[in-house]
Amino acid sequence: MKATYISSPTNLLYYSSLKNSDARILLCGNAKYYITDSRFILTAQKELSNYYTVVLSDKLPLVKKSIEIINQLNVNILAVEGEALSMLEYLMLEQSLKNITIVDDSEKINEKRVQKRKNEIINIEKAQEITDCIYLEVIQTLFEGITEKELAILINKKIFENNCTPAFDTIVAFGENSACPHAIPSNKKLQAGDAVIIDFGVKYNNYCSDMTRSFSYKFATTEYEKIYNNVLNAQSAAIKNIRPGVEAKELDCIARNSLGIYQKYFIHSLGHGVGLDIHEKPRLSTKSNDILKKNSIITIEPGVYIENKFGIRLEDLIVVQQQGIRNLTNAHKNMIIR
Ligand SMILES: [Mn+2]
């Protein structure tokens, strides 16, 4: 019999609806075990007893308690999350389970998360709604001399005020710093004519949002205008082609081709799935073998980065629907903000 061993924080959350990394889940036929320690046992018993046999791992590490249970079951294959399992934990499993074959089943364990349930979509929609509001608020408070760090702190403060947490490190980049796709906010001061990239997301009920906006402060050069419209067109072209069944790499290719002479400056992939994790399946890149499925939530984020000059990235969060799409991002894409 095959048993599945779930150990990553995100899948523990997905499979139990409880946020607790100090647990393991074991699925074997109809048997379902939730193994946790004394700090969390009462919560687990209260919330999970209808779905799981809740097991206290008191004196033993979680992995050892799991091994005890596996040995009591008639298991010959143990499916694990190869992507997330630590080497040490793997070695413990391997050394204690001599007659059991351990296989990587990350793909299958993560597969359920690709197509979002109604409630998951609602949470992500709400997360993006908060993100839109924060963006619209902060761009009204811009002034010459504000630093990237100050603006990032302001965004983070508003995220917490909305009872959320940042979904990842907020990115704020001015001027030539925007040419770095994942710039770290510095003490650089905003000046008129600067290109600006703001990329952030929030976690609402454990679900992430993700948005990037780019603009030129006060005025834009002709070159900025030209490239901005290029990136905007590339994004629209990709979005227009989203539908269940389309290959992720085809969308990436459409966006890349649409950038024309600027495609060599598009140095990352087109997008990614968003859910409990900020980056999850499907992957939208040149190398991806993923095929879009309905009720997936994905980002479409083409960008152009010209070293020592500026960068431009536009990122929207999109629900793949049976018929067409639903764009969860409503923040405007004004090219110049004064
Ligand atoms: Mn993103």
Boltz pocket constraint, residues with backbone or C-beta under 6 A from the ligand:
constraints:
  - pocket:
      binder: B
      contacts: [[A, 210], [A, 211], [A, 278], [A, 299], [A, 301], [A, 315]]
      max_distance: 6.0
